[in-house]
């Protein structure tokens, strides 16, 4: 039976080509994703390991003890340096610095803009940052940069570098250019080095450090040294060994890369799921065409189990060959992913491709497993056919009982899925996400099961148009599509899945864009938002200077702090309450904002009030993240809007004492009448061309939001495109095998006068029917799921409404039409070229 399976595989290699290609593409996506994530993770790990080469122990702040000083200073560094086994102690001060490039934009990615102190040794050089040019910084007006950042600024040694932290722009002399093994810099960040006193002034407290890096003497045990350091530390500080740091960084890298890997694997799973329909369809048709052969095997003694094993062995061999080729293609996919992310502005550390055994095994296991799983049901169906029955007919029609069972199951699943989605429409927060996902899966599965039943009315309706356009060729195409509704439905379902997801995401994206535009026009009365390109926020002086600018009516800063109430996290926003009405129309539904002053009052959103059972006069227990508590009284309830986005609103007097550094997240600016047009240039001039300052109008914010959602949608389209490609292969494969199956029929049609062009038209119209059926079904289900799931956004966007972008939906239908036409090119050409006499005599 194994030899039979091998012979069948070789005999039908052309018919199995499209199936192999579907498996190949899916496994290429899986293996490419795994190789990419392994390679990036390894590159990060190697860079981090290099940066930790000389780190035996690291001392960092832990939980501060107010009863004991836990400052990391020179005295503590000296005490640790005197411990046995310590070779050296390096005091370190770190912070975030934004360096301006040639165009006055930030020179590094937001998460990697570092500022560090330069610690010269006896030779005047810092061994952690080898000099390429010049020398290290030695005074407050000097700075050194890493090689990449220096190139972006265009500054030479002796020239001037412009930089900022969270306030005014600073100009410093570039004294040196260094190299670094820090992976954050290698992945697109920037590095600025200052002398220790300047770094302490910029990032911390005078005379204090952020951490101590301890190097071990030759032969010293790292863990034993870490234990000695811990014993010498005051409460509130903690020490980690180099091995612990490496393990921590490994977990961090794994967490950072796993999100990318999991995202790509989800889309790979969708592609493989679509491939199941292609594979199942192929083996169903192959088994139908080989039914006489299977009957003869049964007649000469082959058991049902042996028939099943033969088909599964054939599927396993096909899956193994396709998976091996897919893994090789996956290496190219991994390289392409790196290039695509680099093109999108995401710099990754350099390193070779890493091929782990798990990636190879996963590709083979997934490819073989999916192929065998898809072939299992067709193989069981073949084994159940009686030998005499199989020899008497080419293909047994589905029994009424099986169709009734299928339609009943499909109706039950669809009804249950729709019921769950209707329940989701009654929910108003993201807590119903699990229910929405379950309801979507049930609905989609039910529609797939019901597809054969749904295909009949659609094909008949579509057939009316084809008969009018193409006459008898259109009627023949309709009858061919109706001949085996299961096959038509399975082929169309592959395309339907991709279009359901694409349509649902498109509708959701369009609805969110419309809501953000509406909220911007309704809620925002400010003219500009002034924000920071750094996560540190803005120094309070920025809002003060903006308020003093000619042409500015009001500059309202907003800052946030985190807290917990009854162990539930929340956020409180502080602002200039007297001028808040100048920049936003905040709707108060109970109480009054006039009472919102001092440390004893707070306002809450309607949703937060309902969740916690609050109303004006209630007390809200708050525990801030600095450990301090407060119990202000609720004086007002308001509707959250596009500017006041926090759960609670308070005066700065309540919030500021709990912030480590008082910084504004953003400043909203209202221009004086007639002064709005030229205000951005004045703001940038007043800020000295500060690279961290970003001025945006309402239109800029809307375009930025649309651009972000558009970029995400484009990426999703690209990822789902593979599923659509596999679906197209399924249409091609089904039509090609259907042509082979109907060879005698086509020969008879040719013999009674049907021209070659008529044969081509018949096959094309059948392909278009299948593609349009999948498209209409997918678009309809996608719109329904987007409408139902969109109700979960009502808590954040009370006026959210589903928007169907009909122009884009029309484009999807046109693309489906094009898919149907293109998928039929090869099968139609093959059908038209069949020899009439040979076709009539075909078995």
N, C-alpha and C positions, 0 to 999 in steps of 0.2 A: 504493500500500500504506500510505503514511503517512495518507492521508485515510481509508482503511479503519480503521486503528488508532484515529484520532480519533473516527470515527463509532461504533466499538464501545465506546469509553470512555464516550461520551455516552449510548449506548443502554443500557448496563448500569451506570449510575452508582449506582443503588440497591443492586445486588448487590455492587458494589465498595466500598460505604461502610465496612463493617466492616474490610476490608483497609486502606483509607486511614486509618482510625482507628488501627489497629495500628502502621502506619508513623509516623503523626503522634505517637503517644505515645512511641515509641522515639526518634525524632529530637528531640522536645522534651526528653527526658532528656539526650541528648548535648549539644544546643545550650545547654540551661540550665546544665549542668555547666561547659562551656567559658566561657560568659559570666560565670558566678559566679566561677570561678577567675581569669579575666582582670580582673574588677572588683575583687576583693579584692587581687590582686597589684598592680594599679595604685594602689589606695588606700594600700597599705603603701608602695609606691615613692614616691608623692607626699609622704607624711608623712616618710619617711626623707630624701628630697631636701631638704625644708624644714629638717629638723634639721641637715643638712650644708651649709646655705647659706654659712656663714662659716667652714667648715673647709677650709683649703688643704692642711694636712699634719697627720697624727696620729702621735704617737710612743707606742709601746707596748712592753712587755717582749717579748723574743723568747726565744732560748735563752740562759740565763745562762752566763757564763764565770766559773768560780771563780777564775781568775787576775786578773780585772779587775772593779772595782766597776761595776755597771750600774744603780745606783739612779737613779730619776727624782726629782730633788730641786730645791730653789730654785736651786742653783748651775747645774745643767744648763739649767733654764728661762731663767736670765739669759744663759747663753752662746748659746742659740738666739735669744733676743729681740734680741741684738746683730747677728744676721746681716742682710745687705742684703736688702730685700724683705719682711721680717717686720713686720707691723703690730702684732701682739700675740701673747702666749703665755698660754694659760689652763691652769693646772695642775688636774687633775681627780682626784678620789678617788671611787670607786664601790663599792657593795656591795649586799647584799640586806637589806631591812628589812621587817618585818611590822607594819603599823599596825592597831590594833584598831578595829573599827567600833562602832556603838551597842550591838550585842549581844555584844561581845567576841569576834567572829569576825574573821578576816583581811579587810581592806578591799579587797584586790586579788587578781587571779589569781596563782597560785604563781610562774609564769615571769616575771612583770612587776613584782615588788615591789622597787622601786629606792630606794636611798639615795645621794645625791650631795652634794658640797660646793657651797655657795653662794659664788660669787666676785664680790663687789661691785666695781664700777668706781669711777671718780673721783666719780661722782654717788651712790655708795652702793648702786647697783642692779646686778643681774646681768642683762645683756641677753638671755641665753638663757632666762631665766625671768621674764617680765614680771609685775609685781605687780598683783593685782586689789585686794587689801586689805592693810593693815599694812606691814610691812618684812621684810627678810631676817633670818635667825638670826645672832646675833653672839656667843653664848656657849654653853657646854656644856649648859645646861638649856633651850635654845630650839630650835625646829624650825619649818619652813614646809612646807606641803602643797600639792599641786595641787588644783584646784577640785573635781574629782570625789571625790577621797579625803576632802577636808575635809567634803564634804556627807555622805559615808557615816559619818564619825565623829560628826557632829552638833556638832562643836566650833566655837566662834566665836573670832575673834582675841582673844587674851588668856586663852582657856580652856586646858584641859589635854588633851594627847594621850597615849595609852598605846601603846607600841610595844616591839618586841623584835627581836633579831637571831638569836641562837642560845642565849641564856641567860636571865638574869633579866629581868623586865618593867621597862621604864623609863617614867617620866612626864616630859613636857617641855611647856613653855609654847608655844602656837601664836602665833607672831609675825606670820605673813603667809600669804596664799593667792595662788598663782601660776597662770599658764597655761603650757602646754608643747606643743611640736610633736612630742614623742617618740611614735612610733607604738606603742610598747609600752604606754604609759600610755593612749593613745587606744583600744587594743584590750583594755582591762580591767585594766591594771596599776595600780600606785600609785607615787607619788613623794613622798619625804621629803627635805628639804634641811636640811643642817647647816652650821655654820661649818667652815672647813677643818681646824682643829686637832681638833675633835671627830670629823669624818669620818675623819681619819687614825687616831685612837685606836680608832674602832669597826671600821674596815675594813682597815687596813693597818699601817704602821709610822710612828712619829712622825717628822715631817720628810720623808716620802716620799709620792709620788703614784702613782696607777695609770696615768696617761697625760698627755700634753701635747697640747693642741689649738692649732695654729698658724694664725693668720689672716694672709693675704697683704696687702701694701700694694697700693694701687690701681695696676693695670698690670703687676704682677709675674706672671711665668709660673709656674703651679702646679707643673709637673713639674720645672722648673729649681730652684725653691725646695725641693722635696722632695729633690733631689739634694744641695743644700747642707746640708740638715738631716742627711741620712744621713752625710755626711762629718764632721759635728760630733759624731756619737753614739759612745759607747764600745761595745765589743763586747757583745752580749747584748740590745741594743735595736734596734728596727726602726722605720722611718718609711714611712707610706703617704700618697700624695697623696689629695686629695678625690675625684678621678676613680676611683682604685683602690678607695677605700672604697665609693663608690657602686656600682661593679661587683660588689664583694664582697657588699654588702647585697642587690643584685638577685639574685645567685645564691642567697643564703640564703633570700630570700622565695620564689623559684621552687621551691626544695627544700621549703619548708614548705607551700606551697599545692599542690604537685604530688601529695602523698600523698592529700589530700582529693579532688583532681580524678581521680586514677587509681582511687580506690575507687569513686566514683560512675560512672565510665566502665565499670568492670567490670560493674556491675549494669545499666547501659544496654546493654552488649553482650549480656548474658543476655536482656534484654527483646527486643532486635532478633533474637536467635537464635530465640526463641520465635515472634516475628513471621514468620520465614521459613516456618514450618509453616502459619501462617494464609494467607500469600500464595500459597504453592505449592498448597495445597488449593483456594483460590479459583480460581486460573487453571486448575488441572486440571479442575475442575467446569465452568468457563466454556467451556473448549475442548471438553469432551465435549458440552456442550449446543449448541455451534456447529459440531459436526463436519460437518454437512451443508453449512453455509456455507463452511467451509474446503475441503470436497471440491469445491464448485462453483468456488471460486477456483482450485484445482489443475486442474480440468477445462478452465477457460478460459485456462490458460497460466501461472498463478503457480507459481514454482518452490518447492522445499522451503525454500531460503534466504530467499525473500521471505516465506513464511509465518512462519518463525522471527523475521525482522526485524519483521514486523507485530505479533506478540505482544510482542516485547521493546520495541517503540516504545510500545505501549499501557501496558506496565508502567512504562517510563521516564516517560511523561507522568503516570501515577498517582503514582509516587514523587516527582516534582518538585512536584506540587500538594500532596501530603501533607507533604512536607518543608518547603515554604514555610510552611504552616500550623503545622507542628510547631515551626519556629524562632520564630514569634511566640509560641506557647504556652511555648516554652523561656524567654523573657524573664520570664514569670510564675514559672516554676520557679526561675530564678536568684534572684528576689526572695524566693520562699518558702524557699529554702535558707538565705539570710541570716537570715530571721526564725526559722527552726527552730533554727539554731545559736545565735542570740541567746537564744532561749527555753531552750536547754540550758545557758546560762551561759557561752557562748563569745562574748566581745565582739570585734567586728571594727571596724577603722577605717571611718569614714563616707566615702562617695564615690559618684559616679554609676555607673550601669551602663555598662560598657565593651563595645562591640560591635566586635570585631576581624574583619577579613575572613576570617581562618582559621576562626572559629566559624561564619560563614555558609556558607562553602564546605564545611566538614566536615559540617554538617547536611544540605546538599543532596547531597553525595557519598555519605554513609552511607545516607540515605533512598533515593536513586535506585539506588545500588549494591545494597542489600539487596533491593529490589523486583525489579530486573532479574535478579539472581542466582536468586531464588526462582522466577521465571517461566521461567527458561532451560530446565530439564528438561521442564516441561509443553509448552513451545513445540516442542522437538525431538520429543517424542512425537507432537504433532499433525502435524508435518511428515512423519513416517514413515508415517502412515496413507494407504493407497491411496485415490484418489478414489471408486472403485466401492464399496469396503468402508465408507468413511465415510458414503456416501449410503444404505447399506443398514441401518445400525444407529445407535442413539443413542450407545451407549458400548461400545467394545470391551473385553472382559474381559482382564485381565492374562494374558499367555501363561504356560504352565507353566514354560517355560525361564527367563523373567525372575524368576518367584517362586522357583525353585530357586536361581538365582544370588544373589538377595537374601537368602534364608534361609541359604545357605551362608556368604555374607559376614558376615551378622549373627552367626551361630554362631561364626565364627572370631574376630571382634572381641570378642564377649562372653567367649569362652573365654580369649583373651589378656588381657583386662582383669581377669578373675577371677584368673588365674594371677599377674599382677603384684600384685594386692591381697593374695593369699595370701603372696606373697614379702614384702610389706610387713609382714605379721604376724610375720615372723621378725626384723625389725629392732627396735632399741631406742632410737633417737635420732632427732632431727629431720633428720639427714642424709638420711633416706629420704623427705623431703617431695616431692622432684621425682618419685620413683617413684610415690608415692601419688597425686599429681596426674595423672600420665600414666595410671595404672591406672584412676582414677576416670573420666577422659575416655573411655578405651577401653570401659569397662564401660557407661557411659551411652550412648555412640554405638552400641555393639552392641545394646543393648536397644531403642533407637529403630529400628534397622534390622530387628530381629526382631519388632517390635510387631505387624505384620499377622498373623504366625503365632500369636503369643501371644493375640491378641484373640479368636480363634475359641473356644478352650476356655473363656475367661472369659465371653464373651457367652452361650455355651450354658449354662454353669452359672448365670449370673445370670438367663438367660431362664427357667429352671425356676421361679424365685421369682416372676418377673413373670407367667408363665402362670397360676400358682396365684392370684395377687392380682388380675390383670386379665383373665384368660381370653384370648380371641382378640386383644384389643388388645395384651396382653403378647407374644403369639406374633408378631404383625405387627411390633412394635418390635424383637424379636430378629432376625427375618428382614431387616429394613431395616438393622440394624447389621452383619449378616453379609454383606449383598449386596456391599459393597465394603470388604473388610478394610483395604485401604491407606488409604482415606479415614478410616475409623474410627480406625486407628492414628495417622495424622498428626494428627488432631484431638485425640486423647487424649495424644499425646506432648508437645504444647505445655504441657498442664497437668502432665504427669509431670515435666518438667524443673524447674519451679518447686517442686513438692512434694518432689522428690528433694533439692534444696538445702536447703529449709526443714527437712525431716525430719532430714537428716544433721547440720545445725547444732544442731537441738534435742536430738538424742541426745547429741552431743558435749558440749553445754552442761550437760545433766543429769548426765552421767557425771563431768564435772569438778567440778560442785557437790557431788556425793556424795563424791568423793575428797577434796576440800578439807575437807568436814565430818568425814570419817573421820580424816584426818590431824590436824585440829585437836583432836579428842577423844583421839587416841592419843599424839601427840607432845608436846602442850602441857600441862605441869603448872603453868604460871604462871596467875595469875588475870587479869592485865591486861598489855596492851602500851602503853607510853607512847612516842609518836612525835611527830614535828614536822610542822606544816603547811608548812614551808619545806624546800627541798632541802639547806639548809646543815647539817641535823642538829641535835644537841643538845650544849650545852656539858657537859663532864664533871661540872661541879658539880651538874647536874640529877640524875644517878644517885646522887651522894653524898648530896644532900638527901633523895632518895626513900628511900635506905637507912636514913636516920636517923628517918624518920617512924614514929610509934607505929602499930602494927598491920601493919608491913611486915616480913616474915621475911627477904626477900632482894630486892635490886634489881640485876639483872644487865645491864650495858651491852654492846652489840654494835657494833663498828665494822669497816669494810671498807677494804682497800687493793687496788690493782691491781698485777699483775706479769706478766712473761712468763717462760716456761720453754721453751727451745729454740724461741723465736719464736712460741709458742702462748700467747695471752692467758689469764689466770686471775685468780681473786679469792681473797684470804685474809681470813678473819674473825678478829678478836681479841676476847677477852671475859674476864670474870672466871672463870677455869677452876675455881676452888675452889667457886664457887656455881652453876655452870652446871647441875648436876644438880638444883637446886631448881626450875628453870623448864622443863626439857625432858628427855625420856627419850631420850638419845642412845645409839644402839646401836653399840657398838664390836665389830668383827668380827675384828680382829687387833691385837696390841700392847696398850698401855695408855695412857690419858690421864694417868695419874699421872706419866709421864715427860715430859709436855708442859709444859715451863717453860723460861724463858730465851730466848736468841736462836738456840740451836743445835738446836731441835727443832720438828717440825711434824707435824700429822696430815692425812691426805688421805681423800677419799671413795673408795668402792669403784670407781665409774666412772672417777675420775681416776687411781687406782692402775692400773687395767687399761689405760687409754689410754696412760699413760707408763711402764708396766712397773715399777711401784714396789711395795715391800713394806717392813715394818719393818726398819730397818737401811740402807735405800737413802738416797742423797743426792739432794736436789731442788735443782738450780741455779735461782736466782730472780734476775731483774733487775727492780727496781722502777721505777716511772715517774719517780722523781727521779734516775735514772741509777745508783743504787747497787745493789750485788749482794750476795747472800747464798747460802749453801749449807747449809741446815739438814738434819738427819737425820730421816727419817720414823720416828716412834715408834708411830704407831697408824693404823689404817684404820677408818673409820666409815661408817654408812649415813646419807646426807643425809636431813634431815627438814624439817618445816615451819618450824622456827626457825633451825636451823643449815643455811643454804641454800648456803653457799659451797663451792667445790671443796676448800679447805684451811682448817685451823684452827690458830691459833698463839696464843702468849702476847702480851700487849700490848707486851712489851719488843722483840719482833721487828718489829711492825707500826708502832708509834707514831713511830719516827724517820723513817719514810718518808712521813708525812702532813704536808702543808703546815700544817694546823691540826688538832689532835687534837679530833675531834668524834665523838659516838656517833650511829649511824644510828637506834637505838631502844634502849629499856630495857624489859626484861621484869620484871614485879613479881610476887612471890609473897607473898600476904597471910598473916598469922598466923592460926591457927585461929579461926574465928568473926568475923574482922575484914574479910572480903572485901566485904561488902555496902556499907559506907559509905566504902570506900577512894577511889573516884574523886573524891568531893567533897573529901576531905582532900588529895588530890594537887593538885587545881586551886587549893585555898586555899593550900597550901604554895608553889605556883609563882606566887602573887600574881595569879591570873587571867590568866596569860600566854597571849596569842592563838596562839602557835605550839605550845602543848602540846595533844596529843590523847590521851585515855585511852580504850582500847577493851578490852572483854572478849572472850573467845573467841566468844561469840554475836555481838557487834558486828562482829568481823572476818569471821565467816561471812556475816552479812547484807550487809556491805559488798561482799564478793566476789560474793555472789549478786546484789546490786543492780547491780554493774558488768557481770557477764555477762548479767543480764536486760536491762539497757539496750542492750547491744550486740546481743542477740538481737532486741529490739524494733525497733531500727534496721534490722537485716537483714530482718526481716519486712516492714517498711515498704518497703524498697527492692525486695525480691523481689515485693512485692504488685503492682507494675506488670507484672511478667511474668505473674502469675496473671490480672490483668485482661485482658491481651492474649490469654491462653489462653481465657478466657471468651468474648471477642469471637470467637475462632475457632470455638468451639462454636456460638454464635449464627449466625455466618455459614454454617457447614457445614449446619446444620439448615435455615436459611432457603433456601439454594440447593438443598438436597435436596428441600424442599417444592416449589419451582418445577420441579425436574427430574421430580418424581413427580405433577405436576398431574393428568394423565390418570388415573393409578392411584388417586389420592385421590378423583377424581370417580367412578370405577367403584365404589370401596368405599362412597361415600355413596349411590350409586344402588342398591346391593344391600342397604342397610339400616343402614350404620354411621352412628351419630349424630354430631353435631358434637362432643359431649363425648368420644365414643370416639376421634375423630381427635386431639383435644387430648391425650388420655391416651396415645395411641400415640406422638406426637412427644415428649411429656415423658419417657416411659419410655426411648425411644431416647437422649435427651439424658442421662438419669441413667446409663444403661449406659456411655456414652462417658466421662462424668466420673468414675464409680467405677472404670472400667478404668484411666484415667490416675492416679487417686489410689492405688489398690492397687499399681500398678507403681512409682510414684514413692516411696511409703512403703517398700516392700520394698527397692528399690535404695538409698534413703537410709540405712536401718538397716544394710544390709550394708557400705556404704562407711564409715559412722561406726565400725562395729565393727572393720573392718580398719585404718583409719587411726588409730584410738585406740591401737594398739600402739606407735606412735612415742613415746607419752608414758611408756612403761614405764621409761625411764632416770631420769626425774625422779620418777615415781610408780609404784614397783614393784608396788603392789597395785591399780593402776588396773583397773577393770572397766567394761564397757559397761552402762549403765543405760538401759532403754527406758521413757520416761514414757508409759505406756499411756493415761493420761487425756488427755494432749495429742494423742496419735496418734488416739484416738477422736474428738477434736474436729476434727482435720484431715479425717477421713472424713465427719463430719457437715457440715463446710463444703463438701466436694466434692459431697455429696448436694444441699446447698442451691444450689451452683453449677449442677448439672445441672437442677434445677427452675427456677431463675430464668432460665437461658440459653434455656430452651424457651418462655418466656412469649410472646414476640413471634412466633416461627415457628409455635407451636401455634395461636395466635389467627389467624394468617394462613391456615394450612391449613384451619382449621374454617370460615372465612368464604368459601372458594372456592365459586363457583357450580357446581352439579353439571353442568348441560348444557354450559356453557362449558368446564369442565374436561375432560369426555369428548371434546370436539371439539378440544382443544389438541394442537398438533404437538410 
